[in-house]
Amino acid sequence: MDVQSMKFLAAGMAHLGLAVTAVMVGLIWTTLIKTVGRNPACKESVELFGWVGFATTEAIGLYSLVVALITLFS
Amino acid sequence: MANALDQFRIEPIVPIHVGNLDLSFTNSSLYMVAAVVISTVFLTAAMRRRTLIPGRFQSVAELFYEFVAATLRNNASEEAWRYFPLIFTVFMFVLCGNLLGLTPYGFTYTSHIIVTGGLALFIILFVTVVGFMKHGLGYFHALLPTSVPGPAGIIMVPVELFSYFARAFSLSVRLTANMISGHIMLHVVTGFVVALGVWGGWVPFLGAAAIITLEVLIACLQAYIFTILSCVYLESALHLH
């Protein structure tokens, strides 16, 4: 197998971690909706945590995307 | 496929070579100058007529100020207030960088790891210097909280040291990866618009419109995350846990 095919394979494998990230981002929103559902008055206090949590979780998923891009284009 | 990464290429506009160093004025530098000019002109023009009860334009500038000020106040103590100009500058620089990349033919300088890495490394080094200035050599207590028993402490110190510097890495890669992935996705989808022509091109066009909306949200959110994490790191240096 030549280097280019291995690069494509490696990039594909690096992406598998994003599945867990997607599930966990959904989990953040689920928890947020449940929390606001139980106690609608606390919407302002938990909304911030929802956005910050979403951004940091997505960032960790994007680290694996960076690895995939590095293997593809170097 | 290599086409999608062409948008991140740095092209020198005014080549300046000093000996072996390449100090050219590039398109990245141009957009950084544009970000500085835009934020400075916007804020000074809005505060030109300073009234106690703000008019519409002044309210917008006060919105930016109050947003960052509230972030710093909520996440850091009173003595961190003297570092507000740094936090505000970081916020405006990252925000303008992210948003300028979404303009037509725009270049996102925050999508380069060297820019965000430099910014994040500066923040971590700054926080370290602040910690040493305030606590002297006692700043090493940040690595080992006093309530930890002996053997666990020996394992904890290298782990804590590593995680201390990994913060710079995560801070920079978070911003860069978000910008790179958003722009590549946008490039690919808008490529479909051209490829499908007049009759089918409206389908990916709607997708591109949705993605740009998401990208504006991500641009503002990532600038806010960078700022809030800088405030948290500053606070953790000033008040050791």
Contacts between the chains, C-beta under 8 A, distances in Angstrom:
chain1	res1	chain2	res2	distance
A	51	B	221	6.2
A	51	B	224	7.9
A	52	B	225	6.4
A	52	B	228	6.8
A	54	B	221	7.9
A	55	B	174	7.7
A	55	B	218	7.9
A	55	B	221	5.2
A	55	B	222	6.4
A	55	B	225	4.6
A	56	B	174	7.3
A	56	B	225	6.9
A	58	B	178	7.2
A	59	B	170	7.3
A	59	B	173	7.5
A	59	B	174	3.6
A	59	B	177	6.6
A	59	B	178	6.6
A	59	B	225	7.8
A	62	B	173	7.8
A	62	B	174	7.3
A	62	B	177	3.6
A	62	B	178	6.0
A	62	B	181	5.7
A	63	B	173	5.9
A	63	B	177	6.3
A	65	B	177	6.0
A	65	B	180	7.9
A	65	B	181	5.4
A	66	B	173	6.2
A	66	B	176	7.4
A	66	B	177	4.9
A	66	B	180	7.4
A	69	B	180	6.9
A	72	B	1	7.9
A	73	B	2	7.1
A	73	B	5	6.0
